[in-house]
Amino acid sequence: MISRKDVEHVSKLSHLKFSEQELDLFSRQLEGMIEFVDKLKEVKTEGIEPTSSVIPVMNVVREDEVKPSFSQDKALANAPEKELGHYKIPKIME
């Protein structure tokens, strides 16, 4: 059973602040989720093969082919700033 005290404890650990109404709501919702998972445990799954998708999925791949591409100068032609043959972007970390 998920109690309101459990929700308060987890909210403190995660540095989240909830109103009194939210604490009551979340404890009821979490309890409902746990009850649902417990019901799923009752489903007989013997002989059922595990699957990641209910429909057949196949990867469509192609061979890599070398094709002509832009020259470095053409690729950098519209760059607002460039340096040593690369795009120059603003530093975001020290």
N, C-alpha and C positions, 0 to 999 in steps of 0.2 A: 504494500500500500504506500503510495506517495503522499506524504503529509505536507501540510503547509510549512512545517519546520524544515523539511527536506528542500523545498523550493527556496526558502529563505537562505539556507546554507549554500546552495548552489549559486544563488544570485550574489551572495557575498564573495564567493570564490571567483566569480566571473566579473566582479565589479559592476554589476547591473543593479539599478534601483527600480523597484516596482511598487506600485500603490497597493493598498490593502486589497482592493478589488482584484487587481491583477494576480496577486499571490493566490487568492482563492480560486480564481479562474484557471490559472496554470496548474495548480495542484489537481483540480478536477480533470483537466484535459490530459495531463500526464497519466493519471490513473486510468482514464479511458483508453489511452494508447497501450498501456501495459495489459489491460484486460483483453484488448484485441489481439495482441501478440500471444497471450496465453491461449486464446481460441484457435489461433493458427497452429499451435503445437498439437491440437487434437486431430488435425487433418492427417489422414493416412497417406503417406507418401512412399511406402514400400513399393519397389518395382518401377518407380517413376524416375526417368533419367533426368539429371540436372540440366538446365538450359539457361542460356543468357538471353534468349529471344524466343518468342512464341512462333515467329515466322522464319523460314529459312533465309539466312543472310549469307551472301558471298561477296568477298572483296573482288572488285574489278581492278586489275592492275595492268599496266602496260610496261613494255620494256623502255628503259631510259635510252634516249637518243640524243646525241650531240647535235645541236642546231645552232646556226649563227645567232648571235645576240648583239646587243648594243656595245659599242666601244665604250671605254671608260669616260672619254670626253663627252660623248653623247648622253651617257647615263647621268653625268653630273652637270649637264648643260643648264638645267633649271634649279639647281641647288642654290638656296639662299646664301649659303657659305660652304666652302670646301677647303680642305687642308690635306696636303700630302696624298691627293688622289682619293679622298674619302669625303663623305658628307660630314660637315662639322655641326655638331649639335650643342646646345647649352649644357653645361655641367649641372647635374642635379644632386650630386653627392660630393662632399669634400674628400 
